[in-house]
Structure formats: structure tokens, C-alpha cells
Amino acid sequence: MAYAEKVFKVRNGKKTKQFTWRVRYKKPDGSWGSEPGFPTKRLAEDWGEQQEAAIREGRWVDPDLSRTRFGAFVKEWMEAQKPRGRTTMNRWERLETHILPQWKDTPLIALNWFDVEAWARGLALTVARSTVRDCVQLMSRIVNGAVDKRYLAVNPLAGRRLTGLPGDTATKKSDEEQVAEPEVVLELARRLGPVYGLHVITTAWTGLRWEELAGLQRRNTLLERRQKHDGGWFTCPVIRIDKEEGALAEYYVRDEGGKRRSYRALEPPKNAKSARDVDVPPFLAQLLEKHLADWPYDFVFTTKTGKWWWRSYWFEVLRPAADGRPERPKGRGRPASPEWKPVAPGLTMRDLRHTHDSWQEEIDVRPVLGYEQMGHKYPGIKGTYRHPTPPMRKQRLEGLQGLYERAMRNLGWESIWEG
């Protein structure tokens, strides 16, 4: 049973007549716990009895654990997680750049929504709102872990939403800038040439993620889908995203000394639905077949020397082709370059993936097929009952082929690459 005892204050090494009360209570393992600092005996005993009642009911949280610093628990939580490598890298970037400088020394028990929301509003003045929300969501997940580990009884951030944040500092794109016209994609591909330009075209006409194309192997390219249909067979070429090595992961890892180093390797795709066969329209199948006939490497989309892409290196390739560049005279070891006018300012590979999904909507692709091809889970019970059929696939491929042929007519081109 909990009991209270006096704790006399000490001044200059001598005990004074002033005192507070400390409660002693039985912990689950049979040892005695204590909590000092109560002004009266009654308050101390009440608190101790509450702890023992919570212990008997199986809902007790050790007060010492609840005072664990947020930064210390972050390390424990991160070590227990097993997400994909890039997810781990992104979490550490959010933590080290934004979250821990503010919260690392805060006891878990001291976290509350009022303070976190106020901090988030201040953070939104300097970074994008999406970053702010990511940070708060990550904090909430970590505090959920503290609840699961019995460091806290409840998560004060759970179920709370940030609203009315200050304006986003990032420039928001218009709908027109987010979705590229087929003609624009082809113009961009012509500038980049047959090797790099095909990478852009394949992204726009298949919707594959950057890491899926960067890790695409020859053995998974232009396989055949074969389904019974109308008394015969429906067939079409596909790109397979392998369930074991379907994505090129690129992120930072930490060595034993805590230093970051870059890391690239093939990993499983983002989730179970991402392992899929993506149907390829006829024109793209022809381009890929020609590319592979001349391409000496096992990976379909690499640098011209066969090395895996770094995102930053691809950025240097894509940006001048999309944003434009001034004329550059011939220099030492460098050929002259003509001026390029902007054709798609700010366009990214992610935008091209969004473009593909928008094109699917434009050509009336059935949702169950559109979700499958993008590697998304079809929502609700219909995702269990509905399945793509050969007529759906045929209609999608004809629509994508039509977008290409229309763009070529509008541009007045016979082929994408001259010569």
C-alpha cells in the first residue's frame, strides 16, 4: 500500500525545518517506486494509490519512462522501424533538420498539441506546408510508439489536424504545368536524344515511378501478357516490375560512427501493388525493341556508360532540356550547343507520372485498370471483386497509341529522332 514520508530541505549542507512529501508505492515487479515534491501528505498518498490502482488494472505507465526525452526515444523508435531505405533517409532528414532542434530535450509527458501546433505555424513561414504536415505526422507516429511501449498513456497529437497554416513558400504549379501535353513530351524527348529521351517517353506513356525505370532490367522488358479472349487470345507487350528487385533504391545510410554515406541497390518495389505488369502501347514497344537491340547493358535506362542514375545527375540532364538554355559556343573539349527555348519549365519525372494518370482519365481508362497500371490499390470491396479484362486493356492501349499518333501529326514529324 502506498505511503508518504517527509523529505526535509537542505540548505548549506544542513537540514532545515522545511519539507515536502514523497510517496512510496509498489511497482509491478515488486520493487518500491517513489515520487517526490508533494506539498501535503494527502496529495502524496492519493497519487501513490492512483499508481497502484493503475497497476492492478494493467494501465500503469512508469513516470520515469514518461519523462524520457523525445530525442532519446526517437533513436529507440527509429532502430525498431524497418521501412524501405529511402523512407528511413527521409525520416532522418525531417527529424534532424526540423523536429529535433526544437523537441529533442522535451520530456515525452510534456508534449501537447497546443505547443506543437504553435511550432508548426512558425515552421510554415519558412518551409512548404507539405513539409510541416510531414513533420507533425512523423512526430505523432513516434509518440504512438511511446504509447505502445508504455512510455505514455495517450498520444496528445493523435487525430489532430493542422488547419489554416500560413501560405506555402513553394511556388504552386497550375494544373496546366502539372500535366504535360503529348507534343511537349515528344519535343523534350527529341532534345534529349534516343537514349535519354526514351526514358522520358516511357515514363509519360507507362506512368512508372522513377525508381522503377531506373532499376528496370532487360529481362523484365517486353514480356508478353496472354489472356483468353473472344475464342482466342489477347496478347500485348508488358514491362514487369519485379517483386524482389523492382526498384533502384537511392538513399543515405549511417555507419557505426553516425556518418552518412550514399547507398544504391535494387530493392522490392514500394508496396505489394507496385509489383505488376504494365501494358506497353505498340509505338513504345517498337522504340524499346530498337533501343534494346543496340543497347549493351542489362539495365534499360542508365547513363550512356551503363551506370545507374543518380537523381541529381538526371536533374542536370533534364533541367536544361525542359527549362531552356542559352546558346553556348564551342569550348575546349566541348562542342557548341544551340539555344533551347523553354518547352516545359519546372517539369519533373514525378510530373510525368501524374501526366500519365491524367491521360488515363482523358482516354476513359476503367478505374480498376488505371489503378492496377499505376501500382495503386483500388479502394473498397470493389478492389476485391473487380478485375481488368482484355477489352479494357485493349481500349487503354488504343487510347495511348492515339495520343502518340495525334501528337506526331500535330508536330508534323515522321519520327521522333532525326537521322
VOSE-241785 format. One line per 5 residues: number of its first residue (from 1); for each residue z, x, y of N, C-alpha, C. Coordinates in steps of 0.02 Angstrom, whole numbers. Layout:
// VOSE-241785
NUM = Z:X:Y:Z:X:Y:Z:X:Y ~ ...
// end
This chain:
// VOSE-241785
1 = 0:42:-60:0:0:0:0:44:62 ~ -39:24:112:-43:63:173:23:65:210 ~ 38:122:240:99:127:281:84:171:341 ~ 126:167:392:116:204:455:171:255:464 ~ 155:309:499:203:360:514:191:386:584
6 = 245:409:616:239:435:684:208:504:684 ~ 168:516:736:140:583:748:158:603:819 ~ 205:650:825:228:669:891:179:718:924 ~ 170:708:988:127:753:1026:162:819:1037 ~ 122:872:1043:148:940:1053:121:967:1118
11 = 165:995:1158:145:1025:1222:177:1094:1227 ~ 135:1145:1239:158:1214:1245:195:1236:1182 ~ 170:1212:1125:200:1232:1062:263:1195:1043 ~ 285:1147:1084:347:1111:1071:333:1036:1062 ~ 368:1007:1014:360:935:1002:391:895:1058
16 = 356:846:1083:382:803:1136:407:738:1106 ~ 434:695:1150:457:629:1127:401:578:1122 ~ 342:596:1150:285:550:1147:252:553:1078 ~ 229:495:1055:200:493:988:149:436:983 ~ 106:444:933:60:389:913:73:377:838
21 = 36:328:811:47:311:741:-14:330:699 ~ 0:356:640:-52:373:592:-42:330:530 ~ -96:302:505:-92:260:446:-113:300:385 ~ -80:289:328:-99:319:264:-118:261:218 ~ -173:270:181:-196:216:136:-226:248:74
26 = -227:210:19:-252:235:-45:-329:229:-47 ~ -364:284:-60:-436:284:-65:-457:267:-137 ~ -522:251:-147:-545:231:-214:-529:281:-269 ~ -528:347:-252:-516:397:-304:-441:409:-316 ~ -398:370:-282:-326:376:-292:-292:423:-242
31 = -332:461:-203:-303:506:-153:-284:465:-91 ~ -244:497:-49:-223:464:13:-269:483:71 ~ -294:432:105:-332:442:166:-288:429:226 ~ -308:454:283:-268:443:343:-313:433:403 ~ -286:398:452:-322:387:515:-271:388:571
36 = -276:437:617:-226:441:671:-248:403:734 ~ -202:404:784:-221:382:851:-206:310:868 ~ -164:275:829:-148:205:843:-89:202:891 ~ -90:157:940:-34:153:988:28:120:960 ~ 20:76:908:78:42:880:76:46:804
41 = 135:37:775:141:37:702:103:-21:671 ~ 107:-79:703:74:-138:676:-2:-130:672 ~ -31:-103:726:-104:-92:726:-124:-43:671 ~ -84:10:662:-99:59:611:-97:28:542 ~ -44:-11:528:-38:-43:462:-93:-94:450
46 = -110:-132:501:-164:-182:493:-230:-147:475 ~ -243:-92:510:-306:-55:496:-306:-29:424 ~ -249:-1:403:-245:25:335:-253:-29:283 ~ -223:-87:295:-230:-143:248:-302:-168:244 ~ -336:-165:301:-407:-185:301:-448:-137:258
51 = -433:-73:261:-469:-24:220:-457:-37:145 ~ -394:-50:128:-379:-62:58:-409:-127:32 ~ -413:-177:76:-445:-240:56:-520:-228:45 ~ -551:-189:89:-622:-174:81:-635:-134:18 ~ -588:-89:1:-595:-50:-61:-592:-96:-122
56 = -544:-143:-122:-539:-189:-179:-601:-233:-186 ~ -633:-250:-131:-691:-294:-132:-757:-255:-140 ~ -753:-189:-143:-813:-148:-154:-858:-141:-93 ~ -831:-150:-33:-872:-145:27:-846:-91:75 ~ -804:-48:51:-773:2:95:-821:58:113
61 = -818:81:174:-855:139:198:-805:190:222 ~ -810:250:197:-765:304:216:-773:319:290 ~ -720:311:330:-726:325:402:-749:397:417 ~ -730:444:375:-752:513:386:-828:519:380 ~ -858:484:331:-930:485:322:-965:450:380
66 = -936:397:404:-967:359:459:-970:400:523 ~ -928:453:527:-930:496:587:-977:556:577 ~ -1014:557:523:-1064:610:512:-1115:610:569 ~ -1132:669:592:-1181:674:647:-1250:652:622 ~ -1286:617:666:-1352:592:647:-1397:649:624
71 = -1395:705:660:-1438:761:643:-1423:789:573 ~ -1360:790:554:-1342:814:488:-1367:766:434 ~ -1361:701:447:-1384:653:397:-1460:653:392 ~ -1495:668:447:-1568:671:445:-1591:722:392 ~ -1560:780:390:-1578:831:342:-1568:805:271
76 = -1513:772:259:-1499:744:193:-1550:691:174 ~ -1567:648:223:-1614:594:210:-1684:621:197 ~ -1706:669:237:-1773:696:229:-1780:732:161 ~ -1728:766:139:-1731:800:75:-1737:751:17 ~ -1711:690:27:-1713:640:-27:-1779:602:-29
81 = -1821:609:23:-1885:572:25:-1939:611:-12 ~ -1987:574:-40:-2043:606:-74:-2109:574:-53 ~ -2124:570:11:-2188:543:32:-2243:595:27 ~ -2304:575:44:-2359:623:47:-2343:676:99 ~ -2371:736:89:-2354:793:132:-2365:780:206
86 = -2420:748:222:-2434:736:293:-2384:688:324 ~ -2361:640:284:-2309:594:309:-2246:632:326 ~ -2227:679:283:-2168:720:297:-2178:760:361 ~ -2236:789:370:-2250:827:430:-2244:783:492 ~ -2274:723:490:-2271:678:547:-2200:658:563
91 = -2160:646:512:-2090:627:524:-2052:683:558 ~ -2062:745:535:-2027:801:566:-2050:811:638 ~ -2113:800:652:-2137:806:721:-2103:755:766 ~ -2097:692:742:-2063:641:782:-1989:660:791 ~ -1958:683:738:-1887:700:741:-1874:758:789
96 = -1910:813:780:-1896:873:818:-1917:868:891 ~ -1972:830:903:-1998:826:971:-1961:774:1013 ~ -1944:717:983:-1918:661:1023:-1847:639:1003 ~ -1833:633:939:-1772:599:917:-1711:644:918 ~ -1715:701:883:-1656:743:876:-1630:772:942
101 = -1673:791:990:-1645:816:1053:-1596:766:1086 ~ -1606:702:1074:-1562:651:1103:-1505:632:1057 ~ -1517:629:992:-1470:596:948:-1438:641:895 ~ -1455:704:891:-1431:745:834:-1355:750:831 ~ -1320:749:887:-1247:757:887:-1210:690:889
106 = -1246:635:887:-1215:569:890:-1188:550:821 ~ -1125:530:817:-1099:506:752:-1137:443:731 ~ -1147:434:667:-1183:375:643:-1150:311:667 ~ -1084:310:666:-1048:249:684:-1057:232:758 ~ -1078:282:799:-1086:270:871:-1155:244:889
111 = -1202:243:842:-1269:217:857:-1266:142:870 ~ -1302:121:921:-1306:49:935:-1373:34:968 ~ -1393:-29:964:-1459:-48:988:-1465:-40:1064 ~ -1411:-54:1101:-1415:-51:1174:-1435:20:1196 ~ -1403:71:1169:-1418:140:1188:-1487:162:1164
116 = -1505:142:1102:-1570:162:1075:-1626:130:1115 ~ -1619:67:1132:-1671:34:1171:-1678:65:1240 ~ -1622:81:1272:-1625:113:1338:-1660:181:1334 ~ -1644:219:1282:-1678:284:1272:-1753:273:1260 ~ -1771:224:1221:-1842:211:1206:-1880:192:1269
121 = -1849:155:1313:-1883:136:1376:-1896:198:1419 ~ -1849:243:1420:-1860:305:1457:-1914:348:1425 ~ -1915:351:1358:-1965:390:1323:-2035:363:1335 ~ -2040:297:1342:-2106:265:1352:-2138:283:1418 ~ -2100:313:1463:-2129:335:1527:-2169:399:1519
126 = -2159:435:1464:-2192:500:1455:-2238:504:1395 ~ -2230:459:1346:-2272:461:1286:-2300:390:1273 ~ -2346:387:1226:-2378:323:1210:-2327:275:1179 ~ -2338:211:1191:-2293:161:1163:-2292:163:1087 ~ -2349:177:1056:-2351:181:983:-2305:236:958
131 = -2301:292:994:-2256:346:976:-2183:324:982 ~ -2168:288:1035:-2099:263:1045:-2079:218:987 ~ -2123:172:970:-2107:125:915:-2100:162:849 ~ -2143:211:838:-2137:252:777:-2069:285:773 ~ -2046:311:830:-1981:345:832:-1924:297:816
136 = -1925:239:846:-1871:191:835:-1873:166:763 ~ -1933:153:736:-1938:131:667:-1913:185:619 ~ -1928:248:634:-1904:302:591:-1828:307:595 ~ -1800:301:654:-1727:301:660:-1696:245:619 ~ -1726:186:622:-1699:129:584:-1702:142:509
141 = -1756:172:486:-1761:188:414:-1707:238:393 ~ -1694:286:436:-1643:336:421:-1574:303:419 ~ -1560:260:466:-1495:226:467:-1489:178:408 ~ -1545:148:386:-1544:109:324:-1521:153:266 ~ -1545:215:266:-1524:262:214:-1449:275:217
146 = -1422:278:278:-1350:289:286:-1311:229:259 ~ -1338:169:267:-1306:110:239:-1308:113:163 ~ -1367:131:136:-1375:135:63:-1328:188:33 ~ -1317:241:70:-1274:296:46:-1200:282:60 ~ -1185:225:89:-1117:204:106:-1086:248:159
151 = -1127:270:206:-1101:303:265:-1086:252:320 ~ -1121:196:318:-1112:142:365:-1111:76:328 ~ -1080:26:358:-1079:-41:328:-1142:-80:346 ~ -1166:-71:406:-1226:-108:429:-1270:-61:470 ~ -1333:-79:476:-1380:-42:519:-1388:-80:584
156 = -1363:-54:640:-1368:-90:704:-1439:-93:731 ~ -1486:-56:701:-1555:-56:726:-1600:-102:684 ~ -1574:-126:629:-1616:-166:583:-1638:-232:614 ~ -1702:-247:607:-1729:-310:630:-1737:-317:706 ~ -1725:-263:743:-1731:-266:815:-1800:-243:836
161 = -1827:-273:888:-1895:-257:911:-1894:-234:983 ~ -1934:-183:996:-1943:-160:1065:-1992:-207:1101 ~ -1973:-233:1157:-2018:-276:1196:-2017:-253:1269 ~ -2072:-266:1303:-2075:-251:1374:-2069:-179:1392 ~ -2097:-135:1350:-2095:-64:1366:-2138:-49:1427
166 = -2122:3:1465:-2165:23:1521:-2235:39:1496 ~ -2284:40:1541:-2354:49:1524:-2367:111:1483 ~ -2414:105:1438:-2434:161:1395:-2469:214:1438 ~ -2449:277:1429:-2480:331:1469:-2548:350:1442 ~ -2562:332:1378:-2627:348:1349:-2680:299:1374
171 = -2740:323:1383:-2795:280:1405:-2816:235:1348 ~ -2814:170:1359:-2832:122:1308:-2907:111:1308 ~ -2936:114:1248:-3008:104:1243:-3025:30:1245 ~ -3084:16:1271:-3109:-52:1268:-3136:-65:1199 ~ -3148:-129:1183:-3174:-147:1118:-3242:-114:1106
176 = -3282:-109:1159:-3348:-78:1152:-3343:-4:1133 ~ -3292:29:1157:-3284:100:1142:-3256:111:1072 ~ -3219:63:1046:-3190:71:981:-3241:60:925 ~ -3292:19:938:-3343:4:887:-3409:33:911 ~ -3437:79:871:-3500:111:890:-3559:71:864
181 = -3612:68:903:-3674:37:880:-3708:83:829 ~ -3745:55:781:-3780:97:732:-3825:149:764 ~ -3858:130:819:-3902:178:853:-3863:238:879 ~ -3802:226:904:-3761:280:930:-3740:328:874 ~ -3722:300:816:-3703:341:760:-3761:386:738
186 = -3821:357:737:-3879:397:717:-3897:450:768 ~ -3890:434:832:-3902:485:884:-3853:542:878 ~ -3790:525:864:-3739:576:856:-3754:619:795 ~ -3776:587:741:-3793:624:680:-3852:672:691 ~ -3901:650:730:-3958:694:743:-3936:756:780
191 = -3891:749:828:-3867:807:865:-3830:856:819 ~ -3792:829:772:-3751:872:729:-3792:905:674 ~ -3850:878:658:-3892:908:607:-3878:877:539 ~ -3919:893:488:-3916:860:423:-3849:868:387 ~ -3816:924:395:-3754:936:358:-3696:899:390
196 = -3682:913:453:-3626:881:487:-3642:809:505 ~ -3705:796:522:-3724:728:541:-3717:679:483 ~ -3731:701:422:-3723:658:364:-3650:639:354 ~ -3605:683:372:-3533:669:369:-3517:609:414 ~ -3544:608:474:-3533:554:521:-3563:489:495
201 = -3625:492:470:-3658:432:446:-3620:402:386 ~ -3598:445:341:-3562:421:282:-3497:387:301 ~ -3463:413:351:-3402:381:375:-3417:311:402 ~ -3469:306:444:-3484:242:476:-3510:191:426 ~ -3548:211:375:-3578:163:329:-3538:153:265
206 = -3482:188:257:-3438:176:199:-3367:159:220 ~ -3345:181:279:-3276:169:301:-3225:214:268 ~ -3247:268:236:-3199:312:203:-3156:349:255 ~ -3095:362:236:-3049:398:279:-3071:472:284 ~ -3047:504:337:-3063:575:347:-3044:617:287
211 = -2982:608:263:-2959:650:208:-2996:634:142 ~ -3021:573:135:-3059:555:75:-3127:589:74 ~ -3160:592:131:-3225:625:134:-3217:701:133 ~ -3166:726:167:-3156:799:168:-3140:825:98 ~ -3111:784:56:-3095:805:-12:-3143:779:-65
216 = -3199:749:-44:-3246:720:-91:-3282:774:-132 ~ -3280:767:-198:-3312:815:-242:-3379:788:-268 ~ -3422:834:-283:-3489:817:-308:-3486:770:-368 ~ -3438:783:-413:-3434:743:-475:-3416:670:-462 ~ -3390:655:-404:-3371:586:-387:-3421:552:-340
221 = -3478:584:-330:-3528:559:-282:-3590:533:-318 ~ -3611:473:-298:-3670:440:-325:-3662:426:-400 ~ -3603:403:-418:-3594:374:-484:-3623:304:-484 ~ -3621:270:-540:-3653:204:-544:-3603:149:-559 ~ -3606:96:-520:-3570:35:-536:-3616:-8:-579
226 = -3589:-36:-631:-3630:-76:-677:-3591:-138:-697 ~ -3616:-197:-676:-3583:-260:-691:-3634:-310:-718 ~ -3613:-351:-765:-3656:-403:-791:-3670:-454:-736 ~ -3733:-476:-732:-3750:-524:-680:-3817:-558:-695 ~ -3817:-624:-694:-3878:-663:-697:-3921:-645:-758
231 = -3890:-638:-815:-3926:-623:-876:-3946:-550:-883 ~ -3927:-509:-835:-3944:-438:-838:-3886:-397:-811 ~ -3903:-347:-772:-3852:-302:-745:-3863:-291:-670 ~ -3807:-290:-634:-3808:-268:-565:-3785:-196:-564 ~ -3824:-153:-532:-3804:-83:-526:-3811:-61:-454
236 = -3770:-13:-435:-3777:18:-369:-3741:84:-370 ~ -3761:132:-329:-3726:196:-325:-3659:188:-289 ~ -3610:228:-309:-3544:225:-279:-3518:295:-265 ~ -3471:297:-218:-3429:357:-207:-3361:340:-234 ~ -3335:382:-278:-3270:368:-310:-3215:408:-275
241 = -3164:373:-254:-3103:405:-228:-3056:413:-287 ~ -3050:473:-311:-3013:488:-372:-2938:474:-363 ~ -2907:445:-413:-2837:426:-407:-2790:487:-410 ~ -2815:543:-435:-2773:603:-439:-2788:653:-384 ~ -2851:661:-366:-2871:711:-316:-2919:680:-266
246 = -2899:623:-239:-2945:585:-197:-2942:600:-123 ~ -2898:646:-101:-2891:658:-30:-2873:731:-18 ~ -2899:759:36:-2881:826:57:-2822:821:105 ~ -2765:844:82:-2705:842:124:-2703:903:168 ~ -2685:893:230:-2679:948:279:-2617:936:320
251 = -2568:980:313:-2506:969:349:-2467:1035:351 ~ -2408:1031:380:-2364:1090:383:-2308:1083:332 ~ -2289:1138:301:-2231:1139:257:-2183:1192:285 ~ -2122:1188:261:-2070:1234:285:-2050:1281:228 ~ -2046:1345:243:-2023:1392:193:-1947:1391:191
256 = -1918:1434:150:-1846:1435:143:-1810:1453:208 ~ -1845:1489:250:-1815:1508:315:-1824:1455:369 ~ -1857:1400:352:-1866:1346:400:-1929:1353:442 ~ -1968:1407:432:-2029:1416:471:-2085:1372:444 ~ -2127:1349:489:-2183:1306:470:-2244:1348:453
261 = -2280:1327:402:-2344:1358:386:-2393:1303:366 ~ -2456:1314:379:-2506:1264:364:-2519:1261:289 ~ -2540:1202:266:-2550:1192:195:-2606:1142:185 ~ -2651:1156:139:-2705:1110:121:-2712:1109:45 ~ -2720:1049:19:-2729:1042:-54:-2754:972:-68
266 = -2783:962:-126:-2803:896:-148:-2742:858:-173 ~ -2737:796:-152:-2681:753:-171:-2708:684:-190 ~ -2666:642:-221:-2686:572:-232:-2699:539:-165 ~ -2740:486:-164:-2754:452:-100:-2692:417:-73 ~ -2699:386:-16:-2643:359:22:-2600:311:-18
271 = -2630:267:-56:-2593:218:-96:-2637:197:-155 ~ -2610:153:-198:-2646:134:-258:-2713:101:-243 ~ -2716:60:-192:-2779:26:-175:-2832:73:-148 ~ -2810:131:-125:-2858:179:-97:-2899:214:-151 ~ -2875:214:-212:-2914:241:-268:-2965:188:-287
276 = -3028:199:-271:-3078:145:-277:-3148:174:-281 ~ -3195:131:-298:-3266:148:-295:-3297:112:-236 ~ -3329:150:-191:-3358:122:-131:-3434:118:-140 ~ -3461:58:-133:-3533:47:-142:-3572:79:-85 ~ -3627:112:-103:-3667:150:-54:-3734:116:-44
281 = -3754:100:18:-3819:69:30:-3876:117:13 ~ -3936:90:-1:-3991:131:-26:-4009:191:17 ~ -4014:181:83:-4035:237:126:-3986:294:122 ~ -3920:277:120:-3869:329:118:-3869:364:50 ~ -3882:327:-3:-3887:359:-69:-3943:410:-70
286 = -4000:394:-38:-4056:442:-35:-4037:504:5 ~ -4002:494:61:-3982:551:102:-3933:595:64 ~ -3885:564:29:-3836:603:-9:-3869:640:-66 ~ -3916:608:-100:-3951:640:-155:-3989:702:-131 ~ -4022:695:-75:-4059:752:-47:-4011:808:-26
291 = -3956:788:4:-3906:837:26:-3878:876:-33 ~ -3861:841:-87:-3831:874:-145:-3881:919:-181 ~ -3945:901:-176:-3996:943:-209:-4000:1012:-177 ~ -3985:1016:-113:-3990:1080:-77:-3921:1112:-65 ~ -3867:1076:-79:-3800:1098:-61:-3769:1138:-118
296 = -3748:1199:-106:-3725:1241:-162:-3652:1233:-181 ~ -3615:1190:-145:-3542:1188:-155:-3520:1126:-193 ~ -3460:1130:-223:-3434:1074:-262:-3409:1017:-218 ~ -3387:1034:-157:-3364:982:-111:-3422:962:-65 ~ -3429:896:-56:-3489:869:-24:-3491:883:51
301 = -3433:878:84:-3430:885:156:-3382:941:174 ~ -3409:999:188:-3369:1057:206:-3403:1091:266 ~ -3375:1147:286:-3410:1189:335:-3473:1217:301 ~ -3516:1247:340:-3579:1273:312:-3567:1332:264 ~ -3507:1359:264:-3491:1413:217:-3452:1386:156
306 = -3446:1320:151:-3413:1290:94:-3337:1286:98 ~ -3309:1299:156:-3236:1296:163:-3214:1226:184 ~ -3154:1207:163:-3126:1143:184:-3118:1141:260 ~ -3130:1082:286:-3122:1073:357:-3049:1075:378 ~ -3036:1105:435:-2976:1092:474:-2993:1036:523
311 = -2947:991:533:-2961:936:581:-2977:964:650 ~ -2941:1017:669:-2952:1045:735:-3021:1075:741 ~ -3047:1105:688:-3113:1135:689:-3167:1080:693 ~ -3158:1027:654:-3205:971:658:-3205:941:728 ~ -3146:938:759:-3141:912:827:-3186:952:874
316 = -3187:1018:866:-3228:1060:908:-3303:1048:896 ~ -3320:1028:835:-3390:1012:819:-3410:944:847 ~ -3367:895:838:-3384:826:856:-3383:814:932 ~ -3335:843:967:-3325:825:1037:-3386:837:1081 ~ -3417:896:1081:-3475:904:1125:-3533:859:1105
321 = -3541:845:1041:-3596:801:1020:-3584:730:1044 ~ -3522:707:1045:-3507:639:1067:-3498:635:1142 ~ -3463:683:1171:-3445:680:1242:-3498:710:1288 ~ -3544:750:1259:-3593:785:1300:-3572:855:1317 ~ -3621:896:1339:-3606:966:1357:-3659:989:1407
326 = -3642:1037:1449:-3692:1063:1495:-3741:1110:1459 ~ -3796:1124:1491:-3844:1172:1464:-3812:1241:1462 ~ -3825:1277:1409:-3795:1343:1402:-3850:1394:1389 ~ -3856:1446:1432:-3909:1496:1422:-3894:1541:1362 ~ -3944:1576:1341:-3936:1622:1285:-3889:1678:1304
331 = -3845:1694:1258:-3798:1748:1270:-3797:1797:1212 ~ -3754:1846:1216:-3750:1896:1164:-3729:1864:1098 ~ -3772:1865:1048:-3757:1836:984:-3753:1760:984 ~ -3781:1729:1037:-3776:1657:1043:-3841:1628:1068 ~ -3870:1580:1033:-3934:1551:1056:-3923:1505:1115
336 = -3976:1492:1152:-3973:1444:1207:-3961:1374:1179 ~ -3925:1333:1218:-3911:1264:1197:-3933:1217:1252 ~ -3970:1163:1235:-3991:1116:1285:-3933:1072:1307 ~ -3941:1039:1364:-3890:993:1388:-3888:931:1343 ~ -3828:906:1330:-3819:844:1294:-3785:794:1340
341 = -3817:737:1349:-3785:683:1386:-3734:648:1341 ~ -3681:620:1368:-3633:585:1326:-3666:526:1290 ~ -3651:519:1225:-3676:461:1187:-3619:418:1161 ~ -3561:448:1151:-3503:410:1126:-3438:444:1149 ~ -3423:443:1214:-3364:479:1239:-3300:458:1204
346 = -3263:507:1181:-3199:494:1150:-3201:471:1078 ~ -3260:463:1049:-3266:438:981:-3232:484:932 ~ -3196:456:884:-3162:494:832:-3185:469:764 ~ -3167:507:712:-3183:485:645:-3145:421:627 ~ -3087:414:654:-3049:352:643:-3085:293:674
351 = -3115:304:733:-3154:251:765:-3213:231:720 ~ -3242:280:686:-3299:264:642:-3276:223:582 ~ -3216:235:558:-3189:193:504:-3178:122:529 ~ -3151:116:590:-3143:49:620:-3212:17:630 ~ -3260:58:649:-3328:32:659:-3355:1:594
356 = -3345:35:539:-3370:8:476:-3339:-59:460 ~ -3274:-65:469:-3243:-129:454:-3267:-184:500 ~ -3281:-166:562:-3309:-216:609:-3380:-235:589 ~ -3418:-187:565:-3485:-203:540:-3481:-249:480 ~ -3432:-239:437:-3424:-284:379:-3414:-356:402
361 = -3375:-364:454:-3364:-431:481:-3429:-459:512 ~ -3465:-415:545:-3528:-435:577:-3580:-460:527 ~ -3582:-429:468:-3633:-449:419:-3603:-496:366 ~ -3545:-525:383:-3515:-578:341:-3497:-555:271 ~ -3469:-495:265:-3444:-472:200:-3383:-515:182
366 = -3380:-537:120:-3324:-578:97:-3260:-537:103 ~ -3206:-568:129:-3144:-530:141:-3118:-493:80 ~ -3121:-524:21:-3094:-490:-38:-3132:-425:-53 ~ -3197:-425:-40:-3237:-365:-49:-3225:-315:8 ~ -3221:-341:69:-3209:-296:126:-3143:-259:120
371 = -3090:-294:98:-3026:-261:87:-3032:-207:34 ~ -3065:-223:-21:-3072:-175:-76:-3108:-112:-53 ~ -3163:-120:-17:-3203:-63:3:-3167:-18:53 ~ -3123:-47:93:-3085:-8:142:-3023:23:111 ~ -3006:4:49:-2945:30:18:-2883:-5:41
376 = -2889:-69:60:-2833:-108:83:-2814:-160:30 ~ -2752:-182:30:-2729:-234:-15:-2744:-302:15 ~ -2778:-345:-23:-2793:-413:1:-2727:-452:1 ~ -2710:-485:57:-2643:-515:63:-2634:-578:22 ~ -2572:-589:2:-2553:-652:-30:-2574:-657:-103
381 = -2562:-716:-131:-2578:-729:-201:-2652:-726:-214 ~ -2693:-737:-162:-2766:-735:-171:-2789:-664:-189 ~ -2749:-615:-171:-2766:-547:-191:-2763:-536:-266 ~ -2726:-581:-300:-2722:-578:-373:-2778:-618:-405 ~ -2796:-675:-374:-2844:-721:-405:-2917:-707:-387
386 = -2930:-678:-329:-2999:-669:-307:-3023:-598:-322 ~ -3086:-593:-342:-3116:-529:-359:-3188:-526:-333 ~ -3211:-468:-309:-3280:-462:-287:-3329:-474:-344 ~ -3384:-507:-328:-3436:-521:-378:-3500:-483:-360 ~ -3546:-475:-408:-3609:-441:-392:-3647:-471:-333
391 = -3653:-539:-326:-3687:-565:-266:-3653:-544:-201 ~ -3586:-540:-201:-3551:-517:-141:-3570:-445:-125 ~ -3571:-403:-177:-3587:-333:-167:-3659:-325:-143 ~ -3704:-362:-173:-3774:-358:-153:-3783:-379:-80 ~ -3750:-432:-60:-3756:-456:10:-3729:-404:59
396 = -3673:-370:40:-3645:-318:84:-3693:-260:91 ~ -3721:-236:35:-3767:-180:37:-3830:-196:76 ~ -3856:-256:68:-3915:-276:106:-3899:-279:181 ~ -3839:-301:199:-3819:-303:269:-3814:-234:299 ~ -3783:-187:263:-3776:-118:288:-3844:-84:293
401 = -3887:-96:243:-3955:-69:246:-3993:-96:306 ~ -3982:-161:320:-4015:-192:377:-3994:-162:443 ~ -3929:-146:449:-3905:-114:511:-3940:-47:522 ~ -3947:-9:469:-3982:56:474:-4055:47:493 ~ -4090:2:459:-4162:-6:472:-4174:-33:542
406 = -4132:-78:565:-4139:-104:633:-4129:-49:684 ~ -4078:-8:673:-4065:47:720:-4123:96:722 ~ -4151:112:664:-4208:158:662:-4268:129:700 ~ -4279:64:693:-4334:33:731:-4321:35:805 ~ -4260:20:825:-4243:20:896:-4250:89:927
411 = -4234:140:887:-4241:209:912:-4312:235:908 ~ -4353:201:869:-4422:223:860:-4428:285:817 ~ -4380:293:770:-4379:353:728:-4409:339:660 ~ -4442:389:632:-4464:387:563:-4412:418:517 ~ -4375:467:543:-4322:499:505:-4266:519:553
416 = -4207:528:526:-4150:544:569:-4156:615:596 ~ -4174:662:552:-4178:731:572:-4251:753:576 ~ -4269:784:630:-4338:805:641:-4352:869:602 ~ -4415:876:580:-4434:938:547:-4419:937:473
// end
